[in-house]
Every structure is written in structure tokens, then in C-alpha cells.
């Protein structure tokens, strides 16, 4: 197990995960209490839990292989790429949009805004933070302080100080940005021909263990073990072990935030973007964790050429199993967004519908992203502020929605008050990209796209 948590906590999370996967976990919580402190019993209990199968009454079909996923996708008309080359402004818009949304949400990425406090939902606390600071409707970055702090006993996070309204001068390092850079860098080196194992080796070469979280942390640790399976030529078995062993986070949001670099390279081709996302996500995730990555990657790629938000979301849905939990949740979010009369009504309804998930689960966050995109229409600002105000994984959702909207609208249509504070500068903590001009990243993404389309 990873050194950052305990076997008991992993088991507690696994019981929830197995139940969400449709398994009968009756009695396991009690047995966990009884086995506390005894690692031998805890490991045996964990192994037994992993042997469970979904009940026959589980209504969803959720495969893990690309072939099976494709067989379960909805029947849809083939995507028709737009004629002609995609203009640089849309690549720059995607990178800028991702940075703007990430920076807006980063100071709020803490328990109270993500999960709520004292019965008050996270979205409500985020709203009060801006409102009591005189910043609602949200038109700029997150203020470092607000009268709501003393009222509710809440505050912004220390590691997001450089992204606050008072301090922002560039896009500071963040996992949502590092993974985008890594996706670009991997495609520069290997194009579209990389494998899931290539992604793992790329992490080990470019991403320190201390910079990964939850599912990625467990997979990273597993990646460094059991290499005998590879020596025996059992790559598929090895990957399955890497993503599943002692990893109760395998349907959380991590894979969903890693796909943008691939989507930019596959601009205008949501099917290819989803396939690349699948290869990356499969290192650390299964089922809906993979589907979230494919859904978001396809949306981003589609947004470069499709300007109807509903069709952008449909492009994402076209790449995941039609009878999955994620597909059902996205469709519910779309219905909520279509009926909402205001931003706050939307946020309340989305929260009430999906708050049973962990704050960093794939499904609730993907649902919020879809709702924010559909609700916003052509308004970049409404899109990223809705995503961030919704709570849960604030910087991840702001970044994903910003990426979609930036790819759709282009950099020229992103308001200056969001672009200017970044000074076209990104610090990723990845060698060669620390610092780097955001515009340079966009140019390199366009270069990758040109190579991909010429294959």
C-alpha cells in the first residue's frame, strides 16, 4: 500500500467502491472493524472483497476493454471532421481556457468547498465566499479572503495562494496542468502509437511520486512492483494489476483530468481522442473512471469544430457505453441544465442529484461539467464560474470546462479579464515546461495535430 494512507482506509474506500460496482458488501464494514490493526486479516478481507461479482440485478453494462466499450457505445452517425485546418486561435483558446478555469478553482480545492460543512453544501459555501466579498456574479479570480470566512469558519487553501485575485501573475503548477503538458510531451515523442505501458514509463520518467494523488498514487506504486509479469510477457495482466491492486479510487476523477493534451492532438476527431484517453486512463482506472476520460476527451476534441454545446456533449456520450452509470448521470445533468432558470438553481439541483458520490468521483464531476457547458451557451465566463461554484473538484472542473469552451470559442473570445492576469505564462513543474509560454504550448499542440492528421 502507499505510504500516504493506511490499509484500513483503503479497505473502507474499497467497500464503497465495490458497492457502487453492484456488489453485495453486507457485513464487510463490521468485519473491517473487527480486523482493525491486523494487516494479515485486513489483506485477506481485501482479497475476498475483490472476488465479489456484481449482482444479477445490477442494471448497468460496464466493460473495461476498448473493444467491449465500442460494442456498447450508442448507435450514432459517424463523426464528420470539418474540412480545412483548425486555426491556431482555437488551440490557444483551449490552453488558455484550461488555465483560466484551473486557476479560478484552485484556491477553493479544499474540503469545505468540495464536500460542504455543517450541513451546508459546498456549492453554497463557494457562492457565499464570492457574494460576501462583493464578487458575485463571478467576473474575476477567487479573492483570497471574504467575510464568509469568519461567518462559516472557512478559508482558501495555502497552496492556491498564487492563483488568487490578489496574487495571480501566471498559471502556477497544478496536476490539471501537469497532465496536459505530459499529454503533449508524450504525443510529441510517440504520436498516437503509444501504449498504456508507455504512459506508465512516461510517469516514472517525468512525474515524481509526490505529485500524484489517489488512483494515480496507487497505480504509480504498483507500477514499480510485479515486473516479473512483464518479463513473462503478461503485459495485460500487469496493467490490470497496476490499476486495480489496493486501488479503491479507480473510478475517481484522476483519469478525467489527464486527457486534454491528447484531445488537442486529436482536435476535430472525438473518436481518436477517446481512444487515446482510454490508453492513458487504463493505467490507473476502470469502468466509469475510464469512461469519464473518454467522455471529456471526446468533448474537447469535438469542440474544435462543433459549436453547438448539446452536440459537443453528445460527441462525448457517443464514446462511452450507453448503459453505464456515467451515461445515465450525464443525461440527468443535461435535463437539469435544460430546465434550470438560473445558475444557482442549476448548482443546487446538480448537487442534490449527485452528492452521494465522493467529492472527487468521476460521475458527479463529469455531470457538473456537462451541465455547466450546456447552461452557458457561448459564454465562457458563465461556463467556468458555474463549474467552479458547483463545488466538488473545483479546479479540475473549471479546467475541463475551460478547455472545452476555449477550444470552441478560440482565445480571441475569452474575456481579457481572465487572460491578462496569466501573462501568457505557465509553470508546470515538468522539465522544459517550467516556465513556458501558454501560447508556445498551443503552437506545439497544433504541430502535433498536424502530424496526426497527416498520418
N, C-alpha and C positions, 0 to 999 in steps of 0.2 A: 504493500500500500504506500501511498505518497506520504512524505514526511510532514505535510502541512495539515493532515487531518488524522482521524483515528479509524480503526476498523469498525468500531461500533457506529460511528457517524455514517460511514459508507453503507453499512448494513441498514441503518434506519432509512437512508435515501433509497436503497435498493428495494425495500419493501414497498415504498410508494411507487417506484418505477415499475415494478412487476405488476402491481395492482392496475396501474394505468395501461399496461400492456394486455390486460384482460385476464390475469391470473388470479386464482383464489389464494389469498395470503392470510387467511384466517389462522390465528394462533401464532404467527411469526413474531409479532410485536411482543407478546408475552414471553416467548422463548428467547428473544433478544435480551429482555430484562434479566432473565434467569441466567443467561450466559455471560453477563457483563464481567469484563476483566479476564476472561478465559479465552485467549486467542485461538486455541485449538477448537473449542466448541463453536466459537464465532465463525471460524473458517468453514467448519463442517456445515453450519447453518447457512452460510452464504452459498456454498456449493449446492445445497439442497434447494435453496430458493431459485437458483439459476436453472435448475432442472424442470421447473414448473412450465406448463404449457397453457396458453390462453384457453378459456372455457369455450365449449361449443356454441354458447350463446353470445360470444363476442362478435359484434356486428361489423367489424372492420376487416379489411384485407390490406396488410401492410408488409410487403416483401422488402428485402434488402438488396437483392441483386439488380443490376441495371436492366437486364433482360426482363425480369419479372415486373419491375416497376413500369417499364414501357408497355408491357402487356396489360397493365392495369390503368393506364392513362385514359382519359376520356377521349372518345372519338371526336376529332376536330379537323377542320380544314387545314391542310399543310400551310405552314407559315411562308409567306412570300416576301423575301427580303426586298427592300427598296432599291431601285436602280440608282447607280452612281455611288460615289464615295461619300462616306459620312464626314461632315465638316469637323475640323479641329475644335470649334467652339463647343460642340456637344461633349467631347472628351474632357475639355477643360471644365465645362459645367458639371460633369459627373464628379470629377475630383474635388472641385470647389464645393459642390453641394454636400458631398460626404464629409468634408472637413467642417463646414458650417454647422451641419446637424450634429456632428460628434461634439464639437466644441460647446454648442448650446447645452447639450445634455450632460456633459462630463461633470460639472460641479454638483449635479443632482444625483449622481450614481452612488447612492448610499441607502441604507435600509429603510429610513423613514419615507423617502420619496418613492422608493421602489416597492415596498410592501405595506406601507401605512404605519400608523402609530395610534394606540389607544382607541381603536375602532374607527379612526379616520382614514379613509383610503389614500393611497399615495398620490393619486391624481389631484385630490382635493388639497393636499399639503403643497404640492407643486404650484397649483393655481394660487393659493394664498400667499406663497412666497413672492410671486410676481405682483399680485394685486396689492398687497400691503406695502410693497416697495414702489408703488406707483408705476408699474411696468406691465400692466395688463390692459388691453391686449398686448401680447408679447411682440415687440418690434426690434429687439436687440438681445445681446447675450445676457446670461444669467448674472444678476447682481450678487456680489459676494456676501452681502448682508441684507436683511429685511426685518421689519418689525415683527413679522411672523415667527422669526427665530425665538424671541422671548415668549411669545404667546403660546407656541406649541412645543418649545424645547427642541428645536431642530436647527440644523446648520448645513452649509455646503461642505463638501469634502476637501480636505487639505490637498490631496493630490490633483485636484482640479482647479486650484487657485489661478494657474496661468491661463485658464480658459474663461475666467470671469470677466464681466463687463469692464471692471476697473483695471484689469491686468493684461487682457489678451493682446498679443502682438504677433502671434503666429499659431499654427496648429501644433500643439505640443504632442509629445509621444503618447500613444494610446493603442491598445490592442486592436481597435477597429481600424486604425490607420496602418499599423504594422502589417496586418494580414493583407491589406490591399497592396501594399508595397511588395510583400513576398509573392503575391499572385502575379504581379507584373514581372518581378525578377525571375520567377520560375518560367513564365511564358517566354521571356526574352531568351532564356537558356535552352528551353526544350520545346517551345511551341505548344501544340495541343497534344503531343505524343507522350506526355508524362504519365506515370502510373501512381497509384496510391502509395506504393512504397517509395517512389521518388519524392513525394510530398513529405513523408516521414524523414527521409535522409536530409531533405532541404531544411526541415525544422532543426534537426540536430546540428546542422552546419551554420544556421543563421539566426536561431531563436533560442536564447537562454531559457533554461527551465524556470527561472524566477519570473519570466514574463508570460507564462501560460497559466490558465485557470481551469478549474473543474474538469470537464471532459478532456480538454487538451492536456491538462496536467497528468491525469491518469494514463492517457494514451502515450504521452511522452515518456513516462516512467516505464510503461510496459514495452515501449519501443526499444528500450535499452536492455531488454531481457529476452530469454527464449530464442536466441538466434540459431539454436540447433534446428528449429523448424525450417529456417531459411536454408541452412546447409543441406537439409534433406529435400529441398525443392518444394516445400509446402508453403508457398507464399500466401495462398488464400487462407489457409488455416492460421498462419501467423497474423495476418491482418484482422481476422475475426477475433483472435485472442487479444490483440492490441486494443481494439475498440471496445471490447466487452469486459475484460477481466477487471473486476473490482471497480467498475465504472458506472455508477448509478446515474451519471449525468449525461448519458449517451443520447438523450432526446432534448437536451437543453440547447440554448441559443448559439453556442460556440461556432458550430459549422456555418450557421446562417450569416455570421459577420465576416466570414473569410472569403467570400465569393466575388467581391467586386472587381478585383484585378482580372479574373477570368472573364467576367461579363463584359468588361471593357474590350478585351481582346476579341471576344465573340460578338461585338456590337452588331445589332440587327439580326442576330441568329439565336433566338432563345433556346432552341433545341440543343445546339452545341454548348451554349452557356450552361445549361442544366447538366449536360454530360460532364463537363469539366468540374462543375461544382460537386457532382456525385463522386468523382475520383478523389477530390480533396476531402469531402465530408466523411467518406467511408473509413478514413484513418481513425476517427475518434467517435463516430456516431452511427446510429442505426435508425431505421424506420422514420419517424417524423423528424428526427434530428437531421437526417439526410434530406428529407422532403423539403424542409424549411430552406436549406441551402439551395436546392434545385429551384424552388419557387421564387426566391429572391433573385437568384442569378438570372433566371429567365425573364423576370420583370425588368431588371436593369437593362439587359441586352435588348429587349423589345422596345424600351423607351427611347432608344436612339433613333428609331424610325417610326414608331407608332405614337401618336399624340393624343389618343383617346384613353383616358385613365382606366375606364372599365375594360377596354381591350388589353391594356397592359397587364391588369390583374388576371384576365382570362389567359393571357400568354403564360403567366406563372402557373395557373391551375392546370393548364394543358400538359405540364411536365411532371405532375405527381399523380399517384393513384387516386382515382375518382372516389373510391370508397375508403379513404383514410380519415383518421381523426383530423388531420390538418386541413384537408379539403373541406370537411364539414364545418370546421371552425372559420375558415376564410369566408365561406358562403354566408355564414351567420353574420360575420363582421360586415360584409358587403350590404346585407339587408339593413343592418343598423345604420351604416353610413348613409344609405339612400333615404332613410326616414328621418334622420336627425335634423333638427331645425337650428341647432347652434353647436358651437364647439364644445361647450360644457355638457350639453345633453349627450353628445356623442361619447365623450370621455366617461361619463357616469354609466352609460349603458354598456359600453365595452368592458369597463372594469367589472361591473356586476355580472356580466356574462362569463368572463374568463378568469376571475380572481382565484378560482380553485386551483389553478396551476401555480407552480413555483414562479417567483418574480423573474427568473431567468430561463424559463422553459421556452422552447421553440414556439409552441402553438399560440399562446396569448400574445406574445410579442409580434409574431407574423400577422396575427389578426389585427392588432393595433396598427401596424404599418399599412396594411391593405386599406383599412378604414380611413386612415389619415390621407392616403393618396387619393382615394375616391372622393372624400369630402372636400378636398382642397381645390379640385379642378385644375386650373392653370396657375394657382397662387403658391409660389414656392414657400413664402413665409408661413402661410396657413398650414401647409403640409408639415414642415419641420417642427413648428411650435405645437401642433396637435400631437405629433408623435412623441415629443419630449414631455409635454404636460400629462400624457397618459400614464406616467409612472413606469413601473417595471424597469426594463433595462434602458434607461433614458438615453444614454449616449449611443448605444447600439441602434436603437430605433430611429433616433434623429439622423444618424449616419446613413442608414439604409434608405430611408425616405428621401433624404437629401440627395443621395446618389441617383435614385430613380428620377426625381424631379429635375436635377441638374442635367442628366442625360436627355431628358425630354425637352427642356426649355433652352438649354445652352447657357454658357457663362454670361452672355450679354443680357439675359433676362433675370439673372439673380440680383436682387437689390444691392446697391453699393454698400449699404449699412451692414450687410452681412459679409461682403467680400473684403472691404477695405481693411478691417482690423487684423486680417490674417497676413497682410503684406506679402501675399503670394509665397509664403514660406511654410515648410513642413519639417518637423523634427520627428523622425520615426524610430530612432534607436537601432535602425538596421544599417550596417556599414554601406557607405555610398549614398545613403538617403538621409543623412543627418548632419547638417540640414540639406534641403534641396528645394528648388522652386516647385510649387504646385503645378505651375504651367509646364515645367520640364517633365514631370510625371505624366501629364496629359499628352504631351508630344510623344513620349515613349510608348504610351498605351495605343496611340493612333498608329505608331510604327508597327506594333505587334498586330494590331487589327489588319493592317495592310498585308502583312506576311501571311496571316491566317486566311484572308480572303483570296490570296493568290495561289494557295496550295491546290 
